[in-house]
Amino acid sequence: MTIFATLGAYAGFALLVLMAATPLLVELDQRFPVARQAKAAKAAEREHRVPAGLASA
């Protein structure tokens, strides 16, 4: 049972650390946003374009 108690204690501590770091991570995400969505939209737009020679079909 001590192995399970030790693993549970470590898991609980990791959860507390993650909960404490969440506001910092949210603030950093808002301060330095990643433009993943814009890049994905541009890539999807490029993927759906039809060459001019095939547009007449």
N, C-alpha and C positions, 0 to 999 in steps of 0.2 A: 504494500500500500504506500510505502514511502516514495516509490518511483512515481506513482500517480500524483501524489501530493506535491512532489517537487516539480513535476511537469505542469501541474495546475498553477502552482505559484509563479513559475516563469511565464506561463501564458497570461496570467492575470497582470503581472508586472508589465509585459509587452503591451497589453491592451491599455493599461493606464498611461504608458508612455505615448502610445499612438493617440489617445484621447487628448493628452496634454499638448501634443504637437499639431493637432488639427487646426487650431486658429492660425498658427504660424504658416502652415501650408496653404490655407485659404487666402491669407493675406499676400503671400508670395505669388499665388496663382492670379490674383487680381492685379498685382503690381506689374508682373511680367507675363502677360497672357501669351499663350502659344497659338499661332495661327494655323492650327491643324485643320479646322473646319473650312477655312477659306481655301487652303491648298487642296483639300479633298474635293471641294466643289469645282475648282478650276480643272482638276484632273478628270472629273466626271464629265465636264463640259467638253473637254478636248476629246474624250473617248467617244462621245455621241456625234461629233461633227462628221458630216458626209462630204467626201471630196466633190469638187464641182463637176467633174465628169460623170459621176454616178448619180447626181441629183436629178437628172432628167428622167430616170427610170421610174 
